[in-house]
Amino acid sequence: MTKVCMLVLHDITYDSRVKREAKTLSQAGYRVKILDWEYPRGSGDGQITQREGLNGVEVSRVRILTRDLPKNSFFRGIKYLEYIGSACLQAVRERADVYHAHDLNTLLPALIAARINKAKIVYDSHELWIELYPRCAVAWQKRVWQTLERWCIKRVDRVIGINASIAAYMAQLYDVPTPTVVRNCCEYVEVEKGENLLRETLHIENGTKIVLFIGGITANKGIEEGIKAMGHIDNCVFVIMGFDHGFREQFRQLARDVGVENRVKFAPPVPPDQVVRWAASADIGLVCIRGKGLSYYYSVAQKLWECLMAELPVVVNDLPEMRQLVEHYQVGLVIEQEMRPEAIAAAIRKLIGEERLYRRLQKNTQRLKRECNWENEAAKLLEVYRGLDQQVQQLKERIEKH
């Protein structure tokens, strides 16, 4: 049985992509181990056990002794250097056949472990790392990460990208074969439109339309503009569902300033496998990103896939990949990239006021669901690994002969 060791440097508890990939490989007969890192005390992750099962996948935390140091740039560097050493040692001990690095910050220890164990390595780039704001705004940091990525990417066996634009950009920048695109689609789900989870939980009247934002409550995600848009719309509620990253009270105050505090409601986050079910009780999905840095500019928000799997017509701002998806399948309206509140309001009014348009867009989401789901994307991931299986077996035979 081929053993896969995945390295991750963020909380996998709410990372649907890592979980989906690990589960897919495990169900296909691979033995999967995830090496995550140990989170700082007080960060909200203290309840996560040191070792836990995940759909038949073992998870182990890489211990970081410096985890409680301050969070400024200098000490973050110290913690990251310790992570590289600790993760490398633990990854080597796993003696995996394939090392799978999730994002650039885990690529170096994965590459070192793969070389020591004569294993294969997959680089899974969840985003355009060197162009991710605010990292790309600091020139020397960008140069360091780009140099590291340029050196490493030419030494890996396969590269996976999140969408076609990012894959093409990486291929051109580093003069490597175009990465295999494995999109971050949701698992296929049949939704029950009769469930009114949001309406009942937040006490929203039946005749009131629900515009839904899903995701972390933070800046540059269209929340501020969505709240301001409510000042231009009647008979509509804006529901913000997700984790608060310190912005909730700021947005509550904004709603009061705009005079729509009764029509802006906050819902707690729900488990990842329940997001689509809850989203299905809304009427419209609002998915806007302020494109600071090329990584955001080329992104397709995970929440867009969730809204569409919930069969919600969406309002998105004009970023290339999101525009192409929405226009190709005709599942929503595209507004200007700057996402002015007036433009958001006009799009919402159009969807609410033109029932035939709304029904047509909603029906089109069903075709998108059949074509854009994790089951289809999983086949691409397995194709990558099956291409490595033969190489792994040949390598094992050569080692045994010697």
Phi, psi and omega in degrees: 000127180290130180261131180245129175246115179263138176246131183224139179238045172201176186287111180283350182306323182242021177261096184296326183296311180301315181297316180298315181295316180297316180296318180299313181293320179298315180292337179274002175104004177273148174267117190245132175232131177254128173256106177259174178255160182277124187277153180300142175301139180087000181273000180096000183249013184294342181278351178284127182286162182295324176226137182212157176269148180218092180052045180083004180254132178274139178239131177232138181268133175278118185286132180241108183292333183267016189298334184267006176294161180304165187260018178282174187300319183298309184287331173298322177297318178300313181296322181291322178297320177295320179301316181304312180295313182293317181295321179298312180299315182291322179294320178299318181297336181289337180049050182282161174274329179224132173254132186241107183267117176271104179079163188295330184290349175250359189291319183296308178297326178294319180294318179298314180298320179296319180294317181297319183267007182052047182251173176270160181221136177244129176256115183252101183270106182287344182201177175272088195304313186287349180247020182272118179288139006269004183303319183288349182279345179256109191302315185290325177296317179299318180296319180298311182295321180293320177297317179297314182294319180299317181291316185286319190296335178279356183244005177265165182271322177216148177239136178243133177244163186274334177201173187295322182295314180291321178299316180295320180298315180295319180298318181288318183296319187252001179056054178233163176303148181300126179302151173291130181270120173237102186286162186267044182291159177278161168296148180294131181224132170271122185264152176256105182289348179283342180284128181246056187299312180293316183298317182286319182293321185259005177058055179259132183295152184300323184280356184267129179283147181247120171260128190244132166250132176242137174135184180297135181276097185208183183278165173066020179245010178087003181291312180302314180293325178295319178297314179296327179296330180299335178291348181251004185230143175252162173055045184208141179239139177257114180256128180248112186242117178161186181282140177274125176254036177091012184247353188301312181295325176298319180286328175297318179295320178299317179299321177294319181296323181281342181086025182235027184301334179278351182242015172238116185235144181251128178248142180292159177293154177238161179304148184308323182282359178250355185299313183297319179300316179291319181298328183297344179272003174265181180247325184220140175258134176251115183230096181231141180229133173278111192283065175278115183089149183294334180298315177290321182300321182266005188281159166238109186300137176305327183290338174294315178299321182292319177298317182289324175295332177277003178065039176260124166301144188239157168245120180235156174268166194280078170249142195308309185289321180290319178299315182299317181294312184293319181285323180297316182266353180054061184240012180177192180242141180253126178253177180301154181299326184290347178047055175297142179306323180296323179289320176298314180299317181297320179293318179296316178301322180296316180292321179288321187276338182247091187297322181296320177297314181301312182296323180293315179296320179296318178297324181294336178297335181291322175294317179301317181301320181293329184262327185247084179217164184295329180302320177287321179291327180300326179298325178291320177297315181294328177296320176301313184288324178293331175293333178274336185304314181296320178295320178298315181296317179297320179296319179298319180295320179294320180295320181295324180294329181269000000 
